[in-house]
Amino acid sequence: MRAPEGEFPLIAADILGRLRQLRPRVHCVTNAVAQTFTANILLAVGAMPTMTIAPDEVADFVRGADAMLVNLGTLDASRREAIGIAIDKASELGVRWIFDPVFIDRSQGRAIFAEALVRMRPTAMHLNDREFLTIAASRATATAAARYARDVGAVIALTGETDLVTDGAKSIRIANGHPWMSLVTAMGCAGAGLVAACLAVEPDPWRATGTGVLALSIAGEIAAETARGPGSLATGIIDALHRLDRTDLLARARFA
């Protein structure tokens, strides 16, 4: 079912407002390349990021978190161990988490590990077409994404030129963004972190996921208006997210 797109910017504005008011803690078990940019994106919208991957303390950080990001970008032995501990603690406490299965199309071992994590029931998944093909064994169509969302019980955010967010029953296609965003390392990783922040304050995971995707995409468009290239775009996105408001969301949101 296609969502009523005219209502979604209002929904997103409400979620963004609550995020800034409540300042949720988001623990990020993410890759070394993405940590700083992800933390800055979260700070820009009012969330409070923590980034430790130490196996001996990650459970304590998850215990104090309102949501969590699990990202496989730089998957060393310490992160593998920390991910298992963090997800076990999140499951015990009911902490929502988003899974970003980065580069599972490049490594069979990583893909197998990702499949095991999906069985641990993430609230949402954030992935591109190649990663979806690997983990769902299907081309990344709207029908396949909706079916996979129902099968695994998670909201699926498929990112690309047009972003698709579906929970298997409701779907929305977000047409915002800018080509330079694909030239900034950790952009997708940080976007998944932004979704985690929204999951912390919004009961409906589909609305939360769509809000995170939409907010980052609109911020990218705003930043591109004054950026000179991908480097200044990255800084500009942080600034744009910090200033993003209801007026921007209502005026700029586009759906395919």
RATA-V389013 format. One record per run of one state. SS is the DSSP state (~ for helix, > for strand, _ for the rest). FROM is the first residue (numbers start at 1). LEN is the number of residues. If there is no record, write none. Layout:
BEGIN
SS|FROM|LEN, SS|FROM|LEN
END
This chain:
BEGIN
_|1|1, >|2|1, _|3|2, ~|5|18, _|23|2, >|25|5, _|30|5, ~|35|10, _|45|3, >|48|3, _|51|7, ~|58|6, _|64|3, >|67|5, _|72|5, ~|77|17, _|94|2, >|96|5, _|101|7, ~|108|11, _|119|5, >|124|5, ~|129|8, _|137|5, ~|142|11, _|153|2, >|155|5, _|160|3, >|163|4, _|167|4, >|171|4, _|175|4, ~|179|5, _|184|3, ~|187|15, _|202|3, ~|205|20, _|225|5, ~|230|14, _|244|2, ~|246|7, _|253|2, >|255|1, _|256|1
END
